[in-house]
Amino acid sequence: MLYQVQLKKLPGNEDVLLPKRMSELASGFDLYAAVAEPLILHPGERKLVPTGFAIALPAGLEAQIRPRSGLAFKHGITCLNSPGTVDADYRGEVKVLLINLGQEPFAIERNERIAQMVVQAVPAVELVLVEELPDTERGAGGFGHTGTK
């Protein structure tokens, strides 16, 4: 099924690239920084980076904002609150919460690829309060319960 997702460029960002798939089978759309001037992200520092666009997702979809593996591997730049969620009823600017986990300051330039956006279906779910839950073999076993390293 093909969904149409509406994008709106925000004023002053006419030159900022729109989200783009970088290969035919890529699941994510790369997002570009809409910073007015280079933004320096120092080690341990986090900043909210604008993308220059707003989005209108159809009901039943969400957009997940995820790190770019190249930035994480090469520079230690990743997303906090990952994946971040853009709900179908949100109409503000899409922004990316980045943190520098690397050793050196990192400069984010205008139109630099900073994250990726994956659009996912959100199933209709009804929460039902019950007195007892059905048993399973695992039961209440939590963190580390399966014994894997």
DRENTI-331621 format. One record per residue (C-alpha): residue in three letters; z negated, x, y. Coordinates in steps of 0.25 Angstrom, whole numbers, plus 5000, padded with zeros to 4 digits. Layout:
BEGIN
@aa->ALA, w->Z, u->X, v->Y
...
END
This chain:
BEGIN
@aa->MET, w->5000, u->5000, v->5000
@aa->LEU, w->5004, u->5005, v->5014
@aa->TYR, w->4994, u->5003, v->5025
@aa->GLN, w->4997, u->5004, v->5040
@aa->VAL, w->4987, u->5011, v->5048
@aa->GLN, w->4988, u->5010, v->5063
@aa->LEU, w->4985, u->5023, v->5072
@aa->LYS, w->4984, u->5023, v->5087
@aa->LYS, w->4985, u->5036, v->5094
@aa->LEU, w->4974, u->5037, v->5105
@aa->PRO, w->4978, u->5040, v->5120
@aa->GLY, w->4979, u->5055, v->5122
@aa->ASN, w->4982, u->5058, v->5108
@aa->GLU, w->4997, u->5055, v->5108
@aa->ASP, w->5000, u->5070, v->5103
@aa->VAL, w->4990, u->5069, v->5092
@aa->LEU, w->4996, u->5068, v->5078
@aa->LEU, w->4993, u->5055, v->5070
@aa->PRO, w->4987, u->5056, v->5056
@aa->LYS, w->4997, u->5062, v->5046
@aa->ARG, w->4998, u->5064, v->5031
@aa->MET, w->5002, u->5079, v->5029
@aa->SER, w->5009, u->5076, v->5016
@aa->GLU, w->5015, u->5065, v->5009
@aa->LEU, w->5004, u->5062, v->4999
@aa->ALA, w->4992, u->5065, v->5008
@aa->SER, w->4981, u->5055, v->5008
@aa->GLY, w->4976, u->5059, v->5022
@aa->PHE, w->4982, u->5059, v->5036
@aa->ASP, w->4978, u->5071, v->5044
@aa->LEU, w->4971, u->5068, v->5057
@aa->TYR, w->4974, u->5076, v->5070
@aa->ALA, w->4964, u->5081, v->5081
@aa->ALA, w->4966, u->5074, v->5094
@aa->VAL, w->4957, u->5084, v->5102
@aa->ALA, w->4961, u->5086, v->5116
@aa->GLU, w->4958, u->5101, v->5115
@aa->PRO, w->4954, u->5110, v->5103
@aa->LEU, w->4940, u->5105, v->5098
@aa->ILE, w->4931, u->5117, v->5092
@aa->LEU, w->4923, u->5113, v->5080
@aa->HIS, w->4912, u->5124, v->5078
@aa->PRO, w->4906, u->5126, v->5065
@aa->GLY, w->4896, u->5115, v->5061
@aa->GLU, w->4902, u->5106, v->5073
@aa->ARG, w->4907, u->5092, v->5071
@aa->LYS, w->4916, u->5085, v->5080
@aa->LEU, w->4924, u->5072, v->5081
@aa->VAL, w->4939, u->5074, v->5082
@aa->PRO, w->4948, u->5064, v->5088
@aa->THR, w->4962, u->5061, v->5081
@aa->GLY, w->4968, u->5053, v->5092
@aa->PHE, w->4971, u->5040, v->5085
@aa->ALA, w->4965, u->5027, v->5080
@aa->ILE, w->4968, u->5020, v->5068
@aa->ALA, w->4968, u->5005, v->5063
@aa->LEU, w->4966, u->5005, v->5048
@aa->PRO, w->4969, u->4992, v->5040
@aa->ALA, w->4957, u->4985, v->5034
@aa->GLY, w->4954, u->4991, v->5021
@aa->LEU, w->4957, u->5005, v->5025
@aa->GLU, w->4949, u->5016, v->5030
@aa->ALA, w->4953, u->5030, v->5035
@aa->GLN, w->4945, u->5042, v->5030
@aa->ILE, w->4944, u->5055, v->5038
@aa->ARG, w->4943, u->5067, v->5030
@aa->PRO, w->4943, u->5082, v->5032
@aa->ARG, w->4956, u->5091, v->5031
@aa->SER, w->4954, u->5100, v->5019
@aa->GLY, w->4961, u->5112, v->5027
@aa->LEU, w->4952, u->5111, v->5039
@aa->ALA, w->4940, u->5110, v->5029
@aa->PHE, w->4944, u->5122, v->5021
@aa->LYS, w->4949, u->5131, v->5032
@aa->HIS, w->4940, u->5128, v->5043
@aa->GLY, w->4928, u->5120, v->5038
@aa->ILE, w->4932, u->5108, v->5046
@aa->THR, w->4929, u->5095, v->5040
@aa->CYS, w->4926, u->5080, v->5043
@aa->LEU, w->4912, u->5075, v->5044
@aa->ASN, w->4909, u->5061, v->5038
@aa->SER, w->4920, u->5063, v->5029
@aa->PRO, w->4928, u->5055, v->5026
@aa->GLY, w->4926, u->5048, v->5039
@aa->THR, w->4930, u->5033, v->5039
@aa->VAL, w->4939, u->5026, v->5049
@aa->ASP, w->4937, u->5011, v->5046
@aa->ALA, w->4948, u->5001, v->5047
@aa->ASP, w->4942, u->4994, v->5060
@aa->TYR, w->4940, u->5007, v->5068
@aa->ARG, w->4950, u->5009, v->5079
@aa->GLY, w->4944, u->5021, v->5086
@aa->GLU, w->4950, u->5035, v->5086
@aa->VAL, w->4949, u->5042, v->5073
@aa->LYS, w->4941, u->5055, v->5074
@aa->VAL, w->4937, u->5065, v->5064
@aa->LEU, w->4923, u->5071, v->5063
@aa->LEU, w->4925, u->5086, v->5060
@aa->ILE, w->4915, u->5097, v->5057
@aa->ASN, w->4917, u->5112, v->5056
@aa->LEU, w->4910, u->5117, v->5044
@aa->GLY, w->4917, u->5131, v->5045
@aa->GLN, w->4913, u->5144, v->5051
@aa->GLU, w->4922, u->5144, v->5064
@aa->PRO, w->4924, u->5135, v->5075
@aa->PHE, w->4937, u->5126, v->5073
@aa->ALA, w->4946, u->5121, v->5084
@aa->ILE, w->4953, u->5108, v->5082
@aa->GLU, w->4966, u->5107, v->5090
@aa->ARG, w->4973, u->5094, v->5094
@aa->ASN, w->4982, u->5089, v->5082
@aa->GLU, w->4975, u->5097, v->5072
@aa->ARG, w->4973, u->5090, v->5059
@aa->ILE, w->4958, u->5088, v->5057
@aa->ALA, w->4956, u->5078, v->5046
@aa->GLN, w->4963, u->5068, v->5037
@aa->MET, w->4963, u->5053, v->5036
@aa->VAL, w->4964, u->5046, v->5023
@aa->VAL, w->4966, u->5030, v->5023
@aa->GLN, w->4959, u->5023, v->5012
@aa->ALA, w->4957, u->5009, v->5007
@aa->VAL, w->4943, u->5003, v->5008
@aa->PRO, w->4941, u->4993, v->4997
@aa->ALA, w->4934, u->4980, v->5000
@aa->VAL, w->4920, u->4981, v->4995
@aa->GLU, w->4908, u->4971, v->4995
@aa->LEU, w->4894, u->4976, v->4993
@aa->VAL, w->4886, u->4967, v->4984
@aa->LEU, w->4871, u->4968, v->4984
@aa->VAL, w->4865, u->4967, v->4969
@aa->GLU, w->4852, u->4968, v->4963
@aa->GLU, w->4856, u->4979, v->4952
@aa->LEU, w->4868, u->4988, v->4950
@aa->PRO, w->4876, u->4990, v->4937
@aa->ASP, w->4871, u->5002, v->4929
@aa->THR, w->4880, u->5014, v->4927
@aa->GLU, w->4879, u->5027, v->4919
@aa->ARG, w->4876, u->5035, v->4932
@aa->GLY, w->4866, u->5025, v->4938
@aa->ALA, w->4859, u->5031, v->4950
@aa->GLY, w->4863, u->5045, v->4948
@aa->GLY, w->4867, u->5051, v->4961
@aa->PHE, w->4870, u->5065, v->4967
@aa->GLY, w->4872, u->5075, v->4956
@aa->HIS, w->4870, u->5065, v->4945
@aa->THR, w->4882, u->5068, v->4938
@aa->GLY, w->4878, u->5083, v->4936
@aa->THR, w->4890, u->5089, v->4942
@aa->LYS, w->4889, u->5101, v->4951
END
